[in-house]
Amino acid sequence: MAIAAQAQDRVYIQIEAHPSLNEAEQAVRGYAARLQDVNGFALGGGWYAVALGPFDPDTAQARLRDYRRAGAVPSDSYVAVAEDYGQRFYPIGAEATQPAPQAPAVVATPEPDPQPVDETPAEARRSEALLTRDEKMDLQIALRWAGFYNSTIDAAFGAGTRNSMAAWQDANGYQTTGVLTTRQRAELIAQYNAVLEGMGMAQVRDDEAGISMQLPTGAVAFDHYEYPFAHYTGTGTVDGARVLLISQAGDQNTLFGLYDIMQTLEIVPLNGPRERRSGNFTLVGQNDRIVSHTEASLEGGEVKGFTLIWPAGDEERRTRILAAMQDSFARIPGAVLQPSDGRAEQDIDLLAGLEIRKPRLSRSGFYVNASGTVVTVAEAVQNCTRITLDEEFDATLVTLDEAAGIAVLRPDRALAPMSVAAFPEAQPRLQSEVAVSGYSFEGVLGAPTLTFGKLEDVKGLGGEPGLRRLALNHQPGDAGGPVLDAAGSVVGMLLPRTTGARQLPDAVSFATGSDSIRSVLQGAGLSAAATAGGAVLDPVDLTRIATGMTVLVSCWD
């Protein structure tokens, strides 16, 4: 298995092919007298190849360049993969998968004249004149990709293009005429397309979706329809590769709704450029795992487009595949996917078979002023790429006090809370009733709930003055929520149940006292409302005040 795996990464330099075994044996022995790593293979159809190798791809390209310049091999020699060859006839008894010893690079001093090209410059110009405009532009694109051309792709072969052709010829061991021959043009395009080997780029016509376009059929294959998507899932060739075809009848509202919905999906990461116009949109999302590109447009009452999901770090291949998909995209009028009949399996975390993006964790918080500043627990904001309030409004971390376990957030745009926290001037009474307002189930219910308990102590188990011990059983999502007394004053902020290696009993909870909260706010240059206390509130009024100030704080990767 190790030898087979090694062979997959090895290539050969094919230098000659002959129509008979006798001729091939004579040729291979002639080369073996001058060069190392000489092999003879059957090609099939009565033809036989003389090849050097095996080498890794980079070594093969460098060795081919050196051999050409030294005149050691024909100028039309090229790099071939091992799968092109059949049974080995020379050297007898050698293993095809066994790597050959690395021969030193051929260096000639003085360097002889380069090998003549397969066409004269005049012949090359005549064959070049037969190229279409698109073929000329393809050559400029390939030269730019190879690093030899940095001007406009215009199909005009001026001085800049000629110089880049000459530079490419020199780098590949050819005579520097500035005019590519037919064989050299083919080699340049082959180099350009080498990155797509194994991708199986082919035009796919999907009559159900009403879309025809090039797809990497070696990396993805059709799986199923789930309105408004045709799902093409990975074949395993490229880890994480996926394609969605988008197809539905609709209008501008449909297009805009799709734009909003796509951004809630896990396949469209938060980071990346995105643009919505009157008749189309583009969405790019990327993280350390994937890069996702979505585009869709509205024409004739039909919204159609596609999404390409590709693993991060494979940019050259991804951009080449994306360009081919964009260039080949064609609509089949009158054919769109239809809504399902409702019998498909439903899942709150899925949309059309795609996972809805969810925050890494969500905790509770509460408003402390009329502009929407929020106090929450420190764990709610740690290592987040994005922080949201109620999963809708972006927020920025103002200050973080790790010791007190308090974080202060400012919404990126001013909000108008229904109520804000007011902190009592006096210490709360022991054994008094308290209530925690929080998103117990991290936003699943869509609204905060109240959990009732008692104030057991105004200090921690170790006598810490800044803590409040509560007889109260809460859920992880409640952490960060306000702890209110019977008059609706905020006497503290609920802390997570687990502190370091300690796991508290179910009926024991701790809260940061109001004095600590006010101190952190003052340190951030913010004031906090104070109250002298008041009468015990009706449960309905207490619920209204508590839920009006409570907010869901979400941390996103």
GUMARNU-96516 format. One line per 5 residues: number of its first residue (from 1); their letters; for each residue x negated, y, z negated of C-alpha. Coordinates in Angstrom, 3 decimals. Each point is the difference from the previous one (the first is absolute). Layout:
<torpas>
NUM> A> X/Y/Z | ...
</torpas>
This chain:
<torpas>
1> MAIAA> 0.000/0.000/0.000 | -2.860/2.378/-0.769 | -1.549/-0.650/3.403 | 3.343/0.534/1.748 | 0.559/3.291/-1.827
6> QAQDR> -3.481/1.146/0.906 | 0.599/-0.871/3.658 | 3.050/2.250/0.155 | -2.220/2.990/-0.718 | -2.571/-0.939/2.677
11> VYIQI> -0.142/1.005/3.657 | -2.200/-0.721/3.038 | -1.614/2.022/2.785 | 1.093/-1.578/3.269 | -2.668/0.605/2.657
16> EAHPS> 0.932/-2.282/2.894 | 2.705/-2.389/1.240 | -0.465/-2.729/2.646 | 2.423/-2.193/1.965 | -1.955/-3.191/-0.600
21> LNEAE> -1.687/-1.690/-2.946 | -3.234/-0.493/1.959 | -0.375/3.727/0.734 | 0.898/0.886/-3.593 | -2.606/-2.425/-1.414
26> QAVRG> -2.721/1.510/2.187 | 0.974/3.522/-1.053 | 0.208/-0.787/-3.692 | -3.475/-1.590/-0.013 | -1.415/3.010/1.811
31> YAARL> 1.376/2.365/-2.642 | -1.074/-2.314/-2.855 | -3.600/0.367/1.184 | 0.189/3.778/-0.575 | 2.643/0.562/-2.696
36> QDVNG> 1.159/-1.537/-3.231 | 3.565/-1.025/-0.961 | 0.851/-1.254/3.523 | 3.113/-2.173/0.338 | 1.979/-1.666/2.794
41> FALGG> 3.772/-0.465/-0.209 | 2.752/-1.393/2.170 | 2.548/2.656/0.905 | 2.613/-2.208/1.613 | 1.099/-0.099/3.610
46> GWYAV> -3.399/-1.309/1.060 | -1.938/3.041/-1.250 | -2.854/0.118/-2.500 | -1.390/2.911/-2.023 | -3.477/0.985/-1.176
51> ALGPF> 0.265/1.911/-3.297 | -2.205/1.291/-2.808 | 0.943/-0.349/-3.649 | 1.857/-0.341/-2.156 | -0.329/3.453/-1.613
56> DPDTA> 2.159/2.186/-2.182 | 1.803/2.639/2.157 | -2.264/2.925/-0.940 | -3.179/-1.971/0.652 | 1.402/-1.194/3.327
61> QARLR> 0.689/3.550/1.212 | -3.459/1.199/-1.058 | -1.698/-3.037/1.544 | 1.964/0.423/3.273 | -1.070/3.639/0.232
66> DYRRA> -3.667/-0.873/-0.567 | 0.053/-2.884/2.491 | 1.567/2.162/2.696 | -2.547/2.760/-0.445 | -2.838/-2.499/0.149
71> GAVPS> 1.448/-1.652/3.093 | 0.142/-3.345/-1.802 | 3.643/-0.681/0.886 | 2.266/1.070/2.879 | 1.642/3.403/-0.376
76> DSYVA> 3.467/-1.560/0.098 | -0.630/-2.152/-3.091 | 2.615/0.451/-2.701 | 1.001/-1.064/-3.504 | 2.363/-3.009/-0.122
81> VAEDY> 1.745/-1.740/-2.864 | -0.718/-3.630/-0.864 | 3.584/-1.007/0.866 | -0.788/0.684/3.691 | -2.282/-3.012/0.144
86> GQRFY> 0.573/-3.725/0.205 | -2.483/-2.850/-0.478 | -3.679/0.913/-0.350 | -2.372/-1.606/2.513 | -3.189/1.793/-1.125
91> PIGAE> -1.829/-0.432/-2.308 | 0.994/-3.641/-0.242 | 1.186/-1.034/-3.471 | 0.284/3.561/-1.368 | 3.021/0.933/-2.149
96> ATQPA> 2.040/2.769/1.589 | 0.792/1.499/-3.385 | -3.562/-0.063/-1.315 | -1.443/3.543/0.049 | -3.149/0.361/2.071
101> PQAPA> -3.146/1.511/-1.495 | -0.206/3.751/0.446 | -2.482/0.812/2.750 | -1.846/3.320/-0.122 | 1.407/2.759/2.163
106> VVATP> -1.566/0.170/3.465 | -2.233/3.045/0.336 | -1.773/0.754/3.285 | -2.976/2.358/0.173 | 0.027/1.836/2.267
111> EPDPQ> 3.769/-0.263/0.564 | 0.788/-1.138/3.568 | 2.548/1.710/2.179 | 3.537/-0.859/-1.032 | 1.815/-2.698/1.903
116> PVDET> 1.952/1.235/3.001 | 3.716/0.450/-0.546 | 2.586/-2.216/1.672 | 1.060/2.906/2.263 | -2.038/2.824/1.433
121> PAEAR> 0.950/3.494/-1.224 | 1.742/0.614/3.324 | 1.968/-3.247/-0.298 | 0.826/0.810/-3.619 | 1.341/3.423/1.010
126> RSEAL> 2.163/-1.578/2.687 | 1.481/-2.515/-2.425 | 0.407/2.747/-2.592 | 1.989/2.104/2.490 | 2.631/-2.743/0.124
131> LTRDE> 0.749/0.342/-3.742 | 3.336/1.475/-1.026 | 0.202/3.037/-2.272 | 0.984/-2.200/-2.948 | -2.944/-2.329/0.638
136> KMDLQ> -2.389/2.963/0.022 | 1.473/1.277/-3.249 | -0.364/-3.476/-1.506 | -3.726/0.096/0.810 | -0.365/3.394/-1.692
141> IALRW> 1.887/-1.306/-3.036 | -2.290/-3.043/-0.162 | -3.105/2.194/0.331 | 1.262/2.234/-2.809 | 0.707/-3.032/-2.173
146> AGFYN> -3.551/-1.259/0.690 | -1.404/3.352/-1.167 | -1.268/1.292/3.353 | 2.745/2.468/0.992 | 1.491/2.838/-2.014
151> STIDA> 1.873/2.109/2.524 | 3.515/0.103/1.461 | 1.733/-3.149/1.221 | 0.948/1.403/3.419 | -1.054/-2.640/2.587
156> AFGAG> -2.423/2.566/1.459 | -3.463/-1.542/0.266 | -2.089/3.140/-0.418 | -3.464/0.485/-1.452 | 1.112/-0.911/-3.522
161> TRNSM> 1.529/-3.298/1.079 | -2.985/-0.822/2.261 | -2.441/0.656/-2.855 | 2.022/-2.218/-2.321 | 0.008/-2.776/2.611
166> AAWQD> -3.757/0.259/0.368 | -0.413/-0.130/-3.789 | 2.182/-3.108/-0.174 | -2.008/-1.632/2.807 | -3.251/0.737/-1.797
171> ANGYQ> 1.302/-1.383/-3.309 | 1.137/-3.200/1.728 | -3.189/-0.608/2.000 | 1.239/1.161/3.414 | -1.554/2.362/2.535
176> TTGVL> 1.118/3.520/-0.957 | 1.754/1.172/3.150 | 2.900/1.811/-1.687 | 2.429/-1.994/2.155 | 1.407/-3.209/-1.480
181> TTRQR> 0.217/-2.998/2.260 | 3.047/-2.245/0.118 | -1.651/-2.501/-2.342 | -1.165/2.734/-2.407 | 3.472/1.522/-0.145
186> AELIA> 1.396/-3.429/-0.869 | -2.623/-0.460/-2.726 | 0.724/3.426/-1.514 | 3.730/-0.712/-0.107 | -0.705/-3.468/-1.433
191> QYNAV> -2.077/1.575/-2.779 | 2.822/2.448/-0.668 | 2.581/-2.778/-0.193 | -2.136/-2.392/-2.038 | 1.555/1.297/-3.227
196> LEGMG> 3.370/-1.327/1.209 | -1.218/-3.559/0.576 | 2.401/-2.434/-1.598 | 2.736/2.614/-0.381 | 1.931/-1.267/3.010
201> MAQVR> 1.233/3.418/1.113 | 3.005/-0.701/2.217 | 3.191/1.739/1.105 | 2.882/-1.364/-2.074 | 3.602/0.574/1.079
206> DDEAG> 2.482/-0.161/-2.880 | 3.440/0.065/1.596 | 1.823/-0.016/-3.350 | -1.801/3.126/-1.210 | -0.070/1.544/3.472
211> ISMQL> -3.739/0.652/-0.134 | -2.912/-1.087/2.186 | -3.563/0.711/-1.093 | -3.453/-1.485/-0.424 | -0.474/-1.917/-3.245
216> PTGAV> -3.016/-1.804/-1.489 | 1.558/-3.443/0.462 | -3.095/-1.642/-1.430 | 0.607/1.785/-3.314 | 3.817/0.226/-0.236
221> AFDHY> 2.945/-2.093/1.195 | 3.763/0.483/-0.063 | 1.621/-1.151/-3.231 | 3.574/1.312/-0.283 | 2.416/2.894/0.481
226> EYPFA> 1.304/1.978/-2.947 | 1.742/3.205/1.046 | -1.451/2.430/0.959 | -3.295/-1.903/0.337 | -1.427/-2.820/2.062
231> HYTGT> -2.609/-1.576/-2.276 | -3.289/-1.193/1.521 | -2.009/-1.554/-2.828 | -3.663/-0.940/-0.202 | -1.372/-3.183/1.540
236> GTVDG> -2.886/-0.111/-2.477 | -2.599/1.201/2.505 | -0.046/3.475/-1.591 | 0.900/0.047/-3.683 | 2.965/2.294/-0.650
241> ARVLL> 0.783/0.859/3.640 | 3.691/0.672/0.729 | 2.096/1.772/2.622 | 3.579/1.247/-0.246 | 2.064/1.014/2.998
246> ISQAG> 2.577/2.633/-0.955 | 3.313/-0.046/1.871 | 3.420/1.401/-0.891 | 2.755/2.135/1.477 | 0.387/3.434/-1.573
251> DQNTL> -0.521/3.733/0.077 | -2.315/2.538/-1.596 | 1.377/-0.799/-3.466 | -0.880/-3.650/0.599 | -3.533/0.963/1.029
256> FGLYD> -0.481/2.261/-3.026 | 1.449/-2.634/-2.328 | -2.407/-2.587/1.376 | -2.869/2.438/-0.581 | 0.973/0.322/-3.674
261> IMQTL> 0.644/-3.720/-0.483 | -3.324/-1.081/1.529 | -1.855/2.043/-2.610 | 1.566/-2.054/-2.790 | -1.481/-3.247/1.343
266> EIVPL> -3.107/-1.727/-1.267 | -1.329/-0.274/3.568 | -0.266/3.818/0.214 | -2.505/1.054/-2.698 | 0.350/3.478/-1.463
271> NGPRE> -3.235/1.462/1.357 | -0.173/1.009/3.643 | 1.289/2.608/2.477 | 3.659/0.030/0.992 | 2.061/2.241/2.235
276> RRSGN> 3.696/0.199/0.825 | 1.246/1.893/3.045 | 3.486/0.448/1.454 | -0.109/-3.137/2.124 | -2.818/-2.156/-1.394
281> FTLVG> -2.274/-0.622/-2.957 | -3.395/-1.468/-0.833 | -0.965/-1.534/-3.342 | -3.514/-1.092/-0.961 | -0.642/-1.571/-3.381
286> QNDRI> -3.234/-1.434/-1.318 | -1.523/-1.381/-3.155 | -2.915/-2.294/-0.805 | 1.871/-3.008/1.465 | 1.861/1.065/3.131
291> VSHTE> 0.487/2.726/2.591 | 3.556/0.381/1.260 | 1.068/1.968/3.099 | 3.701/0.541/0.780 | 1.495/2.011/2.820
296> ASLEG> 3.592/0.203/1.225 | 2.010/2.242/2.305 | 3.612/0.663/0.979 | 1.028/-0.319/3.651 | 3.455/-0.601/1.455
301> GEVKG> 1.564/-0.822/-3.355 | -2.659/-2.608/-0.812 | -2.683/0.225/-2.683 | -2.971/-2.159/0.965 | -3.604/-0.274/-1.058
306> FTLIW> -2.476/-2.251/-1.787 | -2.178/-0.456/-3.057 | -3.516/-1.459/0.082 | -1.381/-1.206/-3.336 | -3.706/-0.865/0.050
311> PAGDE> -2.618/-0.734/-2.675 | -2.072/2.981/-1.134 | -3.633/0.133/1.141 | 0.644/-1.324/3.525 | 0.469/3.414/1.594
316> ERRTR> -1.584/-0.588/3.410 | 2.189/-2.975/0.769 | 3.105/1.577/-1.581 | -0.278/3.230/1.986 | -0.565/-1.905/3.250
321> ILAAM> 3.058/-2.188/-0.600 | 2.084/3.015/-1.019 | -0.977/1.888/3.163 | 0.969/-2.986/2.156 | 3.360/-0.278/-1.778
326> QDSFA> 0.711/3.710/0.420 | -0.970/0.061/3.674 | 2.085/-3.064/0.872 | 3.140/0.754/-2.062 | 3.095/-0.124/2.218
331> RIPGA> 3.723/0.074/-0.782 | 2.477/-2.467/1.451 | 3.151/2.159/0.181 | 3.241/-1.296/-1.438 | -1.575/-2.598/-2.288
336> VLQPS> -0.258/0.709/-3.734 | 0.118/-2.117/-3.135 | 3.413/-0.190/-1.649 | 0.818/0.223/-3.735 | 0.305/-3.335/-1.780
341> DGRAE> 3.385/-1.370/-1.030 | -0.891/0.278/-3.679 | -0.780/-3.679/-0.463 | -3.755/0.593/-0.253 | -1.570/-0.567/-3.397
346> QDIDL> -0.004/3.198/-2.038 | -2.756/1.143/-2.339 | -0.190/3.317/-1.846 | -3.762/0.072/0.630 | 0.261/-0.639/3.762
351> LAGLE> 1.205/2.024/2.962 | 0.474/-1.886/3.292 | -2.404/-2.623/-1.292 | -2.647/2.579/-0.979 | -1.127/0.633/-3.549
356> IRKPR> 0.981/3.377/-1.412 | -2.909/1.860/-1.545 | 0.114/0.018/-3.768 | -2.083/1.903/-2.555 | -2.694/-1.857/-1.880
361> LSRSG> 1.760/0.905/-3.225 | 2.670/2.400/-1.222 | 0.414/1.549/-3.426 | 2.161/2.678/-1.543 | -0.721/3.678/-0.599
366> FYVNA> 1.898/3.136/-0.991 | 0.247/3.622/1.054 | -1.476/2.606/-2.322 | 0.825/3.225/1.880 | 2.440/1.370/2.557
371> SGTVV> -2.437/-0.304/2.942 | -0.222/-3.771/-0.394 | -3.283/-0.621/-1.857 | 0.021/-3.573/-1.297 | -1.593/-1.741/-2.955
376> TVAEA> -0.579/-3.737/0.342 | -2.170/-2.807/-1.287 | -3.632/-0.153/1.166 | 0.287/-3.504/1.527 | 2.591/1.279/2.495
381> VQNCT> -2.560/2.117/1.870 | -3.221/-1.991/-0.091 | -1.662/-0.970/3.334 | 2.933/1.222/2.102 | -0.349/1.220/3.563
386> RITLD> 3.403/1.649/-0.323 | 2.268/0.916/-2.922 | 3.716/0.603/0.479 | 2.890/1.172/-2.136 | 3.220/-1.953/0.563
391> EEFDA> -1.800/-1.609/3.017 | 0.746/3.131/2.005 | -2.086/2.927/-1.176 | -3.807/-0.028/0.094 | -1.753/1.137/-3.152
396> TLVTL> -3.538/1.015/-0.945 | -1.810/-0.895/-3.214 | -0.613/3.159/-2.051 | -1.709/-1.505/-3.021 | -0.644/-3.397/-1.535
401> DEAAG> -0.695/-0.621/-3.698 | -1.152/-3.598/-0.246 | -0.286/0.082/-3.780 | 3.595/1.126/-0.489 | 1.234/-2.042/2.960
406> IAVLR> 1.642/3.055/1.565 | 0.027/1.192/3.618 | 1.492/3.238/1.307 | 1.284/0.209/3.577 | 1.020/2.931/2.171
411> PDRAL> 2.407/-0.642/2.901 | -1.355/1.141/3.353 | 3.123/2.101/0.403 | 2.078/1.589/-2.753 | 2.858/-2.113/-1.341
416> APMSV> 3.087/0.961/-2.028 | 0.475/-2.530/-2.823 | 3.429/-0.468/-1.535 | -1.592/0.338/-3.454 | -3.479/0.408/-1.489
421> AAFPE> -1.631/-1.199/-3.197 | 0.163/2.119/-3.155 | -2.389/-0.962/-2.815 | 1.044/0.368/-3.682 | -1.956/2.220/-2.358
426> AQPRL> 0.508/-2.328/-2.975 | -1.121/-3.571/-0.517 | 2.684/-2.604/0.800 | 1.540/-1.865/-2.927 | -1.024/-3.577/-0.731
431> QSEVA> 2.632/-2.631/0.743 | 1.877/2.475/2.181 | 1.563/-1.274/3.214 | -1.862/0.638/3.246 | 0.615/-0.794/3.650
436> VSGYS> -2.429/-0.593/2.871 | 1.067/1.048/3.477 | -1.796/-1.937/2.719 | 0.040/-2.010/3.205 | -0.078/-3.354/-1.762
441> FEGVL> -0.184/-1.984/3.233 | -2.357/2.356/1.871 | 2.674/1.591/2.153 | 1.959/-3.100/1.051 | 3.178/1.382/-1.601
446> GAPTL> -0.492/3.459/1.513 | 0.692/1.895/-3.249 | -1.489/0.169/-3.509 | 1.522/-1.852/-2.924 | -0.080/0.704/-3.757
451> TFGKL> -1.459/-2.430/-2.525 | 0.791/0.689/-3.654 | -2.089/-0.663/-3.094 | -1.379/1.546/-3.204 | -3.033/2.071/-0.965
456> EDVKG> -1.975/-2.285/-2.362 | -3.037/2.218/-0.672 | -1.592/3.307/1.093 | -3.464/-1.517/0.313 | -1.633/-3.021/1.593
461> LGGEP> -0.821/-3.319/-1.583 | -3.458/1.337/-0.803 | 1.370/3.257/-1.369 | -0.417/1.953/3.289 | 1.929/3.257/-0.448
466> GLRRL> 0.779/0.514/3.688 | 2.126/-3.141/0.350 | 3.592/-0.933/-0.779 | 0.886/-3.623/-0.800 | 3.410/-1.058/1.238
471> ALNHQ> 2.238/-2.971/-0.667 | 1.018/-0.341/3.610 | -0.244/-2.625/2.726 | -0.841/1.436/3.442 | -0.976/-1.076/3.529
476> PGDAG> -3.288/0.947/1.773 | 1.804/2.524/2.201 | 1.169/1.974/-3.068 | -3.605/1.024/-0.823 | -0.446/3.740/0.494
481> GPVLD> 3.646/0.725/-0.730 | 1.098/2.595/-2.576 | 0.854/-1.091/-3.562 | 2.929/2.126/-1.175 | 1.537/0.505/-3.429
486> AAGSV> 3.744/0.144/-0.558 | 0.048/3.736/0.795 | -1.649/-0.483/3.410 | -3.446/1.336/-0.997 | -3.032/-1.838/1.431
491> VGMLL> -1.994/-1.384/-2.926 | -2.493/-1.934/2.119 | -0.857/-1.921/3.156 | 0.244/-3.799/0.072 | -3.347/-1.804/0.452
496> PRTTG> -0.590/-3.350/1.728 | 0.556/-2.997/-2.244 | -3.458/-1.487/0.600 | -2.951/1.983/-1.292 | -3.315/-1.571/0.971
501> ARQLP> -0.060/-3.602/-1.182 | 2.882/0.500/-2.460 | 3.509/-1.116/0.858 | 2.597/1.530/-2.302 | 3.017/-1.947/-1.264
506> DAVSF> 3.161/0.468/2.029 | 1.680/2.231/-2.577 | -3.016/2.309/-0.466 | -0.772/2.916/2.327 | -2.124/3.124/-0.223
511> ATGSD> 0.411/3.500/1.323 | -2.316/2.980/0.283 | 1.277/2.741/-2.291 | 1.375/3.301/1.278 | -2.934/1.925/-1.511
516> SIRSV> -2.453/-1.944/2.208 | 2.130/0.641/3.075 | 0.159/3.735/-0.654 | -3.754/0.115/-0.582 | -0.698/-1.663/3.378
521> LQGAG> 2.407/2.379/1.732 | -1.610/3.041/-1.587 | -3.420/-1.260/1.067 | 1.302/-0.045/3.585 | 1.267/3.577/-0.325
526> LSAAA> 3.649/-1.034/-0.289 | 2.547/0.940/-2.631 | 2.604/-2.305/-1.501 | 3.486/0.797/-1.228 | 0.536/-0.259/-3.770
531> TAGGA> 3.159/-0.595/-1.984 | 0.917/0.333/-3.656 | 2.239/-3.037/0.249 | 3.743/-0.103/-0.007 | 3.075/-2.053/-0.593
536> VLDPV> 0.259/-3.641/0.899 | 1.139/-0.302/3.597 | 2.827/-2.066/1.340 | -1.433/-3.103/1.782 | 1.302/1.284/3.353
541> DLTRI> -1.765/3.362/-0.438 | -3.187/-1.683/-1.213 | 0.034/-2.271/3.063 | 0.548/2.978/2.322 | -2.956/1.940/-1.458
546> ATGMT> -2.295/-3.045/-0.142 | 0.645/-1.278/3.512 | -0.102/3.533/1.411 | -3.614/0.434/-1.090 | -1.226/-3.519/0.790
551> VLVSC> -1.802/-0.684/3.276 | -1.408/-3.115/1.692 | -3.776/0.309/0.474 | -1.455/-2.345/2.631 | -3.614/-0.845/0.808
556> WD> -0.722/-1.043/3.618 | -3.044/-1.723/1.493
</torpas>
